[in-house]
Amino acid sequence: MPDAERKTETKKRGNRLGIWFFKTTMRLAGLRGAYALLYPVCFWYACFDRAAVRSALPYVSRRFPELGSVGRWWTAFKLFVSQGKNLIDRHALVAGAVSFDTEIIGYDQVATLDGGFILLTSHVGNWQTVMHSLERLDKTVHLLMRPEANPALRKAVQVDAEESRVKIISPDQELGGVLPVMQALEQGDIVSIMGDRTYGADGVGIRFLGDKARFPYSAFHIAASARCPVVVLLSSKTGTNSYSVDMAEVIRPKLARGSDRKMQLRGWVQQYADILGNYLLAHPLQYFIFHDIWADGE
Amino acid sequence: MDKEAKLAEIREKLKVLLVDQLSLEDITPDEIEDDAELFGEGLGLDSLDAVEIVVMLQRNFGMEVKDMEKSREVFRTIATLADYVYEKTEEA
């Protein structure tokens, strides 16, 4: 067996073993027991996995510019623990082992929206878990994403189940998936688009946490064309068994004719970046962007 | 008006709308070839321009997205778009 293949298999086996270990602990000792396991595991990653720490630093250094190198390292460790808790919660939810109390801010406003809308998500909190709270809206949710990009998410929200009201629209299909997106909006559904990382799509340079980053603008362009609102979805874990979902910010983009489209779109993207930045002031350890989105902005 | 005349009229209208709605600056409606590819190498439009075209067909020709989804190849050129609009208009 080639070295690379062997390494991959070993890594995969390790992952399965790790997940099994956490799941078993969760069954035996509950969420708190599984959380306790996270601390030594994350400490190991913080000490020996330089790539993991490096991937957390672009955010940590901008959110906490006052910290020195030890402080940033310690914050990266706390971020790993926080993300680990979110991942455990996701597994617990899928297994039906736990239910979370979810406070939804702005629900009434969103529930009264007439027709379809864009749900603008971010790498903040546990939006996979939050998808379950959207069931109250009684609308089908279409995730604009590559199906193979996140198998864990597909399992978490049971995308493949026939009765599931969460569907995937791949941007790799003809015309970037525009037709199914427009049809979904026309029939009054929700289209969920990630707003804080381009993943190769077109974007615009904006200011985010004091520095220039690049965010995609497709959500606002589609919304302006389809004349539908953009609901900004933010979430955070607020306790062992509780989450908060914030849908209070609704942006209604409308492109003016004759002006530069990209410049107009930049305004709404900046508005979203400011909303996200303000949210992170209150929930700094709920942002799981392990990628240098600021390098994309250069 | 016979079919060819109607198709020619639709093609011209589509070209004008395309330049206007997509704010194309480097090309006039007259310069758009009927058989030029709209996306990729031809006119170089992208998926976000496709959004505008979908909306343009909705608002100016009363087309429905669910019908367009069944006929994605119609977005290839002005000629294929015009054929599609003609066909749907005749059906109605």
Chai-1 contact restraints between the chains, C-beta under 6 A:
chainA,res_idxA,chainB,res_idxB,connection_type,confidence,min_distance_angstrom,max_distance_angstrom,comment,restraint_id
A,E174,B,R72,contact,1.0,0.0,6.0,A-B,restraint_1
A,L175,B,S47,contact,1.0,0.0,6.0,A-B,restraint_2
A,L175,B,A50,contact,1.0,0.0,6.0,A-B,restraint_3
A,G176,B,S47,contact,1.0,0.0,6.0,A-B,restraint_4
A,V178,B,S47,contact,1.0,0.0,6.0,A-B,restraint_5
A,V178,B,A50,contact,1.0,0.0,6.0,A-B,restraint_6
A,V178,B,V51,contact,1.0,0.0,6.0,A-B,restraint_7
A,L179,B,M68,contact,1.0,0.0,6.0,A-B,restraint_8
A,L179,B,E69,contact,1.0,0.0,6.0,A-B,restraint_9
A,M182,B,V54,contact,1.0,0.0,6.0,A-B,restraint_10
A,M182,B,V65,contact,1.0,0.0,6.0,A-B,restraint_11
A,Q183,B,V65,contact,1.0,0.0,6.0,A-B,restraint_12
A,Q183,B,K66,contact,1.0,0.0,6.0,A-B,restraint_13
A,Q183,B,E69,contact,1.0,0.0,6.0,A-B,restraint_14
A,E186,B,V65,contact,1.0,0.0,6.0,A-B,restraint_15
A,H221,B,L48,contact,1.0,0.0,6.0,A-B,restraint_16
A,I222,B,V51,contact,1.0,0.0,6.0,A-B,restraint_17
A,S225,B,V51,contact,1.0,0.0,6.0,A-B,restraint_18
A,S225,B,E52,contact,1.0,0.0,6.0,A-B,restraint_19
A,S225,B,V55,contact,1.0,0.0,6.0,A-B,restraint_20
